[in-house]
Amino acid sequence: MLKSLLEPFTAGSLQLANRIVMAPLTRQRAGKKLEATELHAKYYEQRVSAGLIISEASQISPKGQGYPNTPGIYSHEQIAGWQNVTKAVHRAGGKIVCQLWHVGRHSHPFIQLDGGLPVGPSAVAETGHVTTLQGKMNPVVPKALSLIEIKTTIEDYRKAARNAVDAGFDGVEIHGANGYLIDQFLNDSSNLRTDAYGGNIPNKVRFALEVIEAVVNEIGAEKTGIRLSPSGTNFGVRNDQPVETFTYLIQKINEFQLAFVHLIEPFAHTIEGLDNYLVSPTAYFKPLIEGPVITAGGMTFELAEKMLNEGHADLAAFGRDFISNPDLVERYRNDWPLQPYDTETFYGGNETGYTDYPFYQTELQTG
């Protein structure tokens, strides 16, 4: 069988050995100063056969943090920690980009380093709960960002992009999906603003575009990608005009000629009552995107090959299977079986469920 996933590919300045992408995976194992550690370096180096590794989401500022023990990309200690990771990946011949993250309202005073309220486009609480070291908490009403604070946050994205390149990353992915800050601006249930950043589609999209512009101006479009979830409803975000909103956004993104656009396919339970196109936003939007497209969300090898061979995507991102199969690419290349993952060790902890999953050849030797 022809395995298109194993073919090389070029995305912006990224020369990729294959089309299998390691998706960004929050693992909550950062050090005391929210820095990547030697354990992170080992974890990413183990998975270096991926054509492209997208790092776990890394907050661009203290205000951008929404979970315990997630790494940042805003301090000297964090830059140094990530340098150890990128050196390990590059020594092994891999490519890695840093996902830039601001969670917006999805946070809590227990997580905020200053003990203050999280921020968002509007003073509207999300749905669900927020995970803290003190347990799961009900969401709080965030502070609506002022115009000055919006500009400061955009500047934080620019600085974080520079920090990522200084840390040795091959580029960045702007996290614009999953109900976090950029996605909150895009959606009607979370953005009730009546100024230049809300009210109509061009205004709702403005924040995302200004973030992209700041990052591109700092490190170059060829090193910049963005992740979007056009059908996402995470944490209560909802869009009254999803087709029009994301069509407009993508048309504007095309002007930047980014290295890639990364689209998330919805899981079945998220699409009830939504337009049929949202069942596969990658297939819907691919013809509109002028540049490489990554598809993600519940990927299997069979589905990914189908998406690539039908022209709906150029690359495919795998998440949980990369957790338990550090040699995922080689397993696919050789038709070796996959080993299951343990959801109990996904978040927090040490090397257990992180760097101790065996490679297939090791399994054979010890089995």
C-alpha positions in Angstrom: 0.0 0.0 0.0 1.2 3.5 -0.9 2.0 5.3 2.3 1.7 9.0 1.5 2.3 9.9 5.2 5.9 8.8 4.8 6.7 11.2 1.9 8.8 14.3 2.6 7.2 17.7 2.6 8.1 21.4 2.7 6.1 23.8 4.8 7.5 27.3 4.8 11.1 27.0 5.9 10.4 23.6 7.4 12.0 20.7 5.4 10.1 17.7 6.8 11.2 14.0 6.4 7.6 12.9 6.4 4.0 14.1 6.8 3.3 12.8 10.2 3.1 15.6 12.8 3.3 15.1 16.5 0.3 17.2 17.8 0.7 19.6 20.7 0.1 17.6 23.9 -0.3 19.2 27.3 1.5 17.0 29.9 1.9 19.3 32.9 5.4 18.3 33.9 7.2 21.7 34.0 9.8 22.6 36.6 9.5 24.9 39.5 9.9 28.0 37.3 7.6 26.6 34.7 10.5 25.6 32.5 11.1 22.6 30.4 13.5 20.1 32.1 15.8 17.3 31.1 12.8 15.0 31.2 11.2 17.1 28.5 14.3 16.9 26.4 14.3 13.1 26.6 10.5 12.9 25.9 10.7 15.0 22.7 14.0 13.4 21.5 12.3 10.0 21.7 9.6 11.1 19.3 12.0 12.7 16.8 10.9 10.5 13.9 7.9 12.7 13.4 8.2 14.9 10.4 7.4 17.8 12.6 7.0 18.0 16.4 4.6 20.7 17.7 5.5 21.4 21.3 3.0 21.3 24.2 1.2 24.6 24.5 3.5 27.1 26.3 2.0 30.2 27.8 3.3 33.5 26.4 3.0 35.3 29.8 2.1 34.6 33.4 -1.4 35.8 32.6 -1.7 33.2 29.9 -1.5 30.2 32.2 -4.6 28.0 32.7 -3.3 24.7 34.1 -0.8 23.8 36.8 2.8 23.0 35.8 2.6 24.0 32.1 5.8 25.4 30.6 6.1 29.1 29.6 8.1 30.8 26.9 8.5 34.3 28.5 11.4 34.0 31.0 15.1 33.5 30.7 14.8 30.2 32.7 12.1 29.0 30.3 14.2 29.9 27.2 17.1 28.0 28.6 15.0 25.0 29.4 13.6 24.9 25.9 17.1 25.2 24.5 18.0 21.9 26.0 14.9 20.4 24.3 15.5 21.8 20.8 19.2 20.8 20.9 18.2 17.3 21.7 15.7 17.2 18.9 18.1 18.7 16.4 20.9 16.4 17.3 18.6 13.5 16.4 17.7 15.1 13.1 14.2 16.4 14.0 12.2 19.5 13.5 10.2 21.2 16.3 8.1 24.3 16.6 6.7 26.0 19.8 3.0 26.4 20.3 2.3 29.8 21.7 -0.6 29.8 24.2 -2.8 32.2 26.1 -5.7 30.6 27.7 -7.7 33.8 28.2 -10.7 33.2 30.5 -9.9 29.5 31.0 -8.0 30.1 34.2 -8.6 30.8 37.9 -7.1 33.0 40.6 -5.5 29.8 42.1 -3.5 29.5 38.9 -2.8 33.1 38.2 0.7 33.9 39.6 -0.6 37.3 40.9 -3.8 35.7 42.3 -5.9 37.9 40.2 -8.7 37.3 37.7 -8.1 35.7 34.4 -8.8 37.9 31.3 -10.9 37.5 28.2 -12.6 39.5 25.5 -15.6 40.1 27.7 -16.7 39.6 31.3 -18.4 36.3 30.5 -17.6 33.1 32.5 -17.0 29.9 30.5 -18.8 26.6 31.0 -17.3 23.5 32.7 -14.6 23.6 35.3 -11.0 24.7 35.7 -8.3 22.4 37.0 -6.1 23.7 39.8 -3.7 22.2 42.3 -6.5 22.6 44.8 -8.8 20.5 42.6 -11.5 21.3 40.0 -13.0 24.7 40.4 -16.0 26.5 38.9 -15.1 29.1 36.4 -14.9 32.7 37.4 -16.0 35.7 35.5 -12.9 37.1 33.8 -11.8 40.7 33.5 -12.5 42.1 30.1 -9.3 43.2 28.4 -9.0 46.9 27.9 -7.7 48.2 24.5 -4.3 48.9 26.1 -4.2 45.3 27.6 -5.1 43.9 24.1 -2.1 45.7 22.7 0.1 44.5 25.6 -1.0 40.9 25.0 -0.2 41.1 21.3 3.2 42.3 22.2 3.5 39.3 24.5 2.9 37.0 21.5 5.6 38.9 19.6 8.1 38.5 22.4 7.2 34.9 22.9 7.8 34.2 19.2 11.3 35.8 19.5 12.0 33.8 22.6 11.0 30.6 20.8 13.4 31.2 18.0 16.1 32.2 20.5 15.5 28.9 22.2 16.3 27.1 19.0 12.8 26.3 17.8 12.4 26.0 14.0 9.3 28.1 14.2 6.0 28.6 16.1 2.4 27.6 16.0 0.0 30.3 17.3 -2.7 28.5 19.3 -6.0 30.0 18.0 -8.2 27.0 18.8 -10.0 25.0 21.6 -11.8 27.8 23.4 -8.6 29.7 24.5 -8.0 33.5 24.1 -7.9 33.9 20.3 -10.8 31.5 19.9 -12.7 33.5 22.5 -12.4 36.6 20.4 -13.6 34.7 17.3 -16.8 33.3 19.0 -20.0 35.1 19.8 -20.8 33.5 23.2 -17.4 34.7 24.6 -17.0 38.0 22.7 -19.7 40.6 23.6 -17.5 43.6 22.8 -18.9 46.6 20.9 -15.6 48.2 20.1 -13.1 47.5 17.3 -12.6 43.9 18.6 -16.2 42.7 18.6 -19.7 43.0 17.1 -19.1 41.9 13.5 -16.9 39.4 11.8 -14.0 41.8 10.8 -13.9 43.0 14.3 -14.0 39.6 16.0 -11.2 38.4 13.7 -9.1 41.5 14.3 -7.3 40.2 17.4 -6.2 37.0 15.7 -4.9 38.9 12.7 -3.0 41.4 14.8 -1.3 38.5 16.7 -0.3 36.9 13.4 1.0 40.1 12.0 3.1 40.8 15.2 4.6 37.2 15.1 5.2 37.3 11.3 6.9 40.7 11.5 9.2 39.3 14.3 10.2 35.9 13.0 8.9 35.6 9.4 5.8 34.0 7.9 7.9 31.0 6.8 8.4 30.1 10.5 4.8 30.8 11.6 1.7 28.5 11.6 -1.6 28.8 13.3 -4.0 26.2 14.8 -7.8 26.7 14.5 -10.9 24.8 15.5 -13.8 26.1 13.3 -16.3 23.6 14.7 -15.0 23.7 18.3 -17.3 24.3 21.3 -14.7 23.9 24.0 -15.6 25.6 27.3 -18.8 27.0 25.9 -17.6 29.0 22.9 -20.2 29.2 20.2 -20.3 30.9 16.8 -23.5 32.2 15.2 -21.8 32.4 11.8 -19.0 29.8 11.8 -18.8 29.5 8.0 -18.6 33.2 7.4 -16.3 33.9 10.3 -13.7 31.3 9.4 -13.9 31.9 5.7 -13.1 35.6 6.3 -10.3 34.7 8.7 -8.7 32.2 6.3 -8.9 34.7 3.5 -7.0 37.2 5.6 -4.6 34.6 6.8 -3.8 33.8 3.1 -2.3 37.3 2.8 0.5 36.4 5.3 1.6 33.2 3.4 2.1 31.3 6.6 4.1 28.0 6.8 0.9 26.1 7.6 -2.7 26.2 8.9 -3.6 23.5 11.4 -7.3 22.5 11.5 -8.9 20.4 14.2 -11.5 17.9 13.2 -14.4 17.6 15.7 -15.2 14.6 17.8 -18.7 13.3 17.2 -20.2 14.7 20.4 -19.2 18.3 19.5 -21.1 18.6 16.2 -24.7 18.1 17.2 -26.8 20.8 15.7 -24.0 22.3 13.6 -23.9 22.6 9.9 -22.8 19.6 7.9 -19.6 21.2 6.8 -18.3 21.3 10.3 -18.1 17.6 10.4 -14.9 18.0 8.5 -13.6 21.6 8.6 -10.3 20.4 7.0 -12.1 19.1 3.9 -14.3 22.2 3.8 -11.6 24.8 4.1 -8.7 23.2 2.4 -9.7 24.6 -1.1 -9.7 28.1 0.5 -6.3 27.9 2.1 -3.3 29.1 0.1 -0.6 27.0 1.8 0.0 23.7 3.6 -2.8 22.3 5.8 -2.4 20.0 8.8 -5.4 18.0 9.9 -5.8 16.7 13.4 -8.4 15.2 15.7 -8.9 11.5 16.4 -6.5 10.6 13.5 -5.8 7.0 12.5 -3.4 6.0 9.9 -6.3 5.0 7.6 -8.1 8.3 8.0 -5.0 10.3 7.6 -4.0 8.5 4.4 -7.6 9.1 3.1 -7.4 12.8 3.9 -4.1 13.2 2.1 -4.9 11.0 -0.9 -8.2 12.9 -1.4 -6.5 16.2 -1.3 -8.1 17.4 1.9 -4.8 17.9 3.8 -1.1 17.9 3.3 0.0 16.6 6.7 -1.7 14.8 9.6 -1.2 15.3 13.3 -1.3 12.4 15.8 -1.7 13.0 19.5 -2.4 10.2 22.0 -0.8 7.6 19.9 2.5 9.5 20.1 2.3 9.4 23.9 2.4 5.6 24.1 4.4 5.0 20.8 7.5 7.2 20.7 8.5 5.4 17.5 5.0 5.9 15.9 6.5 6.7 12.5 8.6 3.5 12.4 5.6 1.4 13.6 3.6 2.7 10.7 6.5 2.2 8.2 6.9 -1.4 9.3 3.3 -2.3 10.1 4.2 -2.9 13.7 1.3 -2.9 16.2 0.6 0.1 18.4 0.7 -0.1 22.2 -2.2 1.5 24.2 -1.8 4.6 26.3 -2.7 5.1 29.9 -4.9 8.1 30.4 -4.2 8.1 34.2 -0.6 9.3 33.5 -1.4 11.9 30.8 -1.1 14.9 33.1 1.5 15.7 35.8 3.8 13.2 37.4 7.3 12.0 36.4 8.7 9.7 33.8 5.9 7.2 34.3 3.6 7.3 31.3 6.0 10.0 29.8 9.4 8.7 28.9 9.0 5.0 29.9 6.9 3.7 26.9 9.1 1.2 25.1 10.2 1.3 21.4 8.9 -1.6 19.4 12.4 -3.1 19.1 12.8 -2.9 22.8 9.5 -4.7 23.3 10.8 -7.5 21.1 14.0 -7.8 23.1 12.2 -7.8 26.5 9.1 -9.6 25.4 
